[in-house]
Amino acid sequence: MKNFNPADRIQDLQYFGEFGGVNPSISDSSTYTFLSAKTMFDTFEGNAEGCYLYSRHSSPSNLYLDKALAAMEGTESANVAASGMGAITPTLLQLCRNGDHIVSSRTIYGGTYAFLKNFVPRMGIKTTFVDITKLDVVEAAITPNTKVLYCETVSNPLLEVADIASLAKITKKHNIKLVVDNTFSPLSVAPGKLGADIVIHSLTKYINGSSDTVGGVVCASQEFINSLKNVNDGASMLLGPTMDSLRSASVMKNLRTLHIRMKQHSHNAMYLANKFEADGIKTVYPGLASHPSHEIYKTMINPEYGFGGMMTIDVGTLDKANALMELMQERNLGYLAVSLGFYKTLFSAPGTSTSSEIPLEEQAEMGLTDGLIRFSIGLDNDIERTYQMMRQCMIELGVL
């Protein structure tokens, strides 16, 4: 990461729109014309670079965003999708088939967990869920049929940190693919530079940053992206999770301010985490020295962008968690809502929301408690003011 600054890679991109516009033109078309029948045939065969056929295959607007996100992650190529799950599911289905096996972190986004636990077994694909922080356990779970090791850089919602460089050594030893969801840590961590084969984002979150668009991206080698888009057996091509060109252009514009936003999200989260921990509240944030993987994460991040904007606190019970979130929303401190990366703080009780797909007994086993509140810390200008108002809410409800 020392010689790789993703924000600089984004800044160095320069596109010209039609008629000299400083923003790339939006291709608002589902299909494209050809001057010759042979060119259409060549395009179907993938032999006519720069020619467009049908927007499910690709569009100029999507390719602009593909290139920008590949530059951000330092990969050869990328492919945007209509949602984060629209990026995750084709990737895993492209890598695995009947009889194959996946090793996955046990603490991942609830939708991904449900896909691996409940959906892919219909196709004869098995998954073993492990504590991703225990490298010996991870390696022991690998079988001759394993094709993928799947994890999140910082897990949702428990904020466990995956030691990507060490995991990459394991996957290369066993000749399997390391797929990393980097949604919680854009700019801060570049998994591809640490050895990951494939990097995924939900563009809905930090990268877009305005909670008005759903999107995803797969960043990987040109060979893998080509396989996803193959007209005969490409999972992205055939399942069709296509991103709309208008949405793609919207994400592209917001990507330009990502570096500014991530610095502020991280600054504010670090401030609140230190204050809450000092108040005696059980607080989990990778930037705290008390975090079990703090020292490892320090070696992974680009310090300019900090430890991210996600943190959790545990207030003891679900009733207290709900009461606190409702009061904070009433005081205009944020929204009781899922998702993350918005300019306002978002908070939710993950056990009954984003991780509700995980059975209660498994939630308890992994440490997902009833009183846990997940915060996506916003871009507040005066974070001390925010802290004092949150603290007052906690005092009124007996949390402090």
Secondary structure, 3 states (H helix, E strand, C coil): CCCCCHHHHHHCCCCCCHHHCCCCCCCCCCECCCCCHHHHHHHHCCCCCCCCCECCCCCHHHHHHHHHHHHHHCCCEEEEECCCHHHHHHHHHHHCCCCCEEEEECCCCHHHHHHHHHHHHHHCCEEEEECCCCHHHHHHCCCCCEEEEEEECECCCCCCECCHHHHHHHHHHHCCEEEEECCCCCCCCCHHHHCCCEEEEECCCCCCCCCCCCCEEEEECHHHHHHHCCCCCCHHHHHCCCCCHHHHHHHHHHHCCHHHHHHHHHHHHHHHHHHHHHCCCEEECCCCCCCCCHHHHHHHCCHHHCCCCEEEEECCCHHHHHHHHHHHHHCCCCEECCCCCCCCCEEECHHHCCCCCCCHHHHHHHCCCCCEEEEECCCCCCHHHHHHHHHHHHHHCCCC
